[in-house]
Structure formats: structure tokens, C-alpha cells
Amino acid sequence: MTVYKTEKKVQRLSPFRGGLNANRAAWLFIAPAFFFYGAFVLLPMAMSAYYSLLNWDGIGAASFVGLTNYITVVTDDDLLQIIANAFRLILYFTVLPVIVGLAVASVIRNQMSGRFGTVTRTVLFIPQVIPLVAAGIVWSWMYDSNGVINQLLGFIGLENWTRGWLGDFTYALPAVGLIGTWVLLGLCMLLLVTGISRIDASLYEAAKMDGANAWHEFRHITLPGLRQEIGVCVTVTIIQALSSFDIVYVATSGGPGIETMVPGLEIYRLAFAHREVGLASALGVVLMLLVLLIVIPVQWFTREKQ
């Protein structure tokens, strides 16, 4: 009788012990990732927030200045223009790739199935796997006064449109932005094509039976069905626009003047060229907050509706 009670007691405790061991195992698996995330993301963020309150050249003694660096960020005309440049790049890094990607994905679904569609997707995705530095260098050659773009304009009789694109105060930022459009189009297109493939084909068949045209199918089936994919595209490309560095650094280094200067490049310049670590950190914190203020509403709006 005693043995029976003991066995029954062990049976009652074993689920608790199994759950406890499972929790410990889960924490053991999470711990390495959390350690590296804390060491390389959370700790640098906390240090940047601390440095932003200092007047420090990165080497000598630092002095506490409170919110002075933040006041400088939001009142200095040059820094405000630099932040505005990043927001202008959203048109080229986000709006154009998403719109063109939607159009291409719809065409591939309707007209380019099979091998031709596969080749089209591959060709459009190639820019995504090219290093951004290499893309910036190649496009700089194309934008040169004697580059392919000006030669093409001259060939079709538009000599008046030829110019040094990356040195022009009016066209330098759009020229850099189009590089971002070219790079990010492949990513958006691939995500949207994948999203369209998971939409139930019977919805399109039912719409055709009801007399819907291609626009009605796109408006009432494709767009709602791609809510999450569009959210991912918009989120990733907005972050790319606001934190852009590689393409701008290689193509223009922020010139002419500060017409193509972006926060990422200005943070690098302030910290390593001018030794204003506190101001650079403040600009970095402001940039992070701006990214969150934009990305969080996008994620909320595009989340899947239950």
C-alpha cells in the first residue's frame, strides 16, 4: 500500500518537474542569443544614450551637458536638412520599390507564369545580392559626365538633359535615391510574388465569374491579401532609407554641399572627423526614435486582421 502511494505521488510530481526542466532548457537555448543581443545591441544603445549627454571628443575628459546636444540636433539648420534628406529618400527607397514591386508581382501572376516568370524574378532580384558599395561604384560610373546615362541621352537627342548628375544640387539626391530603388526593388518584388502565391486561387476564379476585371482583382483581392508582405516591405525599406550610409558614402560622400548628406553619414563624420561624439550620439538617438515612430504605426496598420 505504501509503495502504491509513493508511485502515485511521483506520477503527480513528474509533470511539474518536466515543465520546470523544459523552462530551464528553453532559457539555456535563449541565453546565448540574448547575451549577444544585449552585448551588441542593447549595451551600445545605452552607451550612445549616455554619450549623448556629454561633451566629449572620444579621447579626453568628458563634461556633462544634459540635453544641449539634443537641442542642437533639433535647432541646427544643417542637421535638420540632413534629417529631411533621409525622409526624402523614403520616396525612392520605399514608395517606388513597393509600387513597382506590386505592379511586377501582379504581372508575373497574370502573364508570366512558368520559366519566363522565374527568369524575370531572378533578373530583378540580382541587385539585392550585389554589395551596396559595388552598386554605388557602378552607378557612379553610369552617372558620370561621360557615363552611360549621358551617352544614352545624347544618342536619343536629349543633349540638353545631360549633366553631372551626382554633382548637381538639384538632381544629386534623386540620382542617389534611384540607386536605392534599383537595389530594393528585387526584395520587394520577391516578397510580394511569394505573398500572391499563397492567396487562394479560387478567389480570383470567383471574381472572374462575377465579371471583375484586373483592377478589381488587384484592389479587392491582391492588396488585402498582401497586407503583411507590404508591411514587411515598407518596414525594411524605411529603415534602409533613414539609416542609409553605404550608397551615399560611395556615390557622393554627402555632396554637393550637404544635398545628399544623410544622418548615418553625418554621425560618422561628427564622431570620427570632428570628434564630437556627444552630438553624434544625440543624432543617432534621434534617428532611432524617428525610425520607431514611423515603423511601429506601419506594423500596427499592416498586421493581420483576425
Buried (B, 14 or more C-beta within 10 A) or exposed (E): EEEEEEEEEEEEEEEEEEEEEEEEEEEEEEEEEEEEEEEEEEEEEEEBBEBBBBBBBEEEEBEEBEEBBBEBBEEEEEBEBBBEBBBBBBBBBBBBBBEBBBEBBBEBBEEBEEEEBEEBBEEBBEBBEEEBEEBBBBBBEBBBEEBEBBEEBEEEEEEEEBBBBBBBEEBBBBBBBBBBBBBBBBBBBBBBBEBBEEBEEEBBEEBEEEEBEBEEBBEEBBEEBBBBBBBBBBBBBBBBBBBBBBBBBBBBEBBBEBBBBBBBBBBBBBBEEEBBBBBBBBBBBBBBEBBEEBBEEBBEEBEEEE
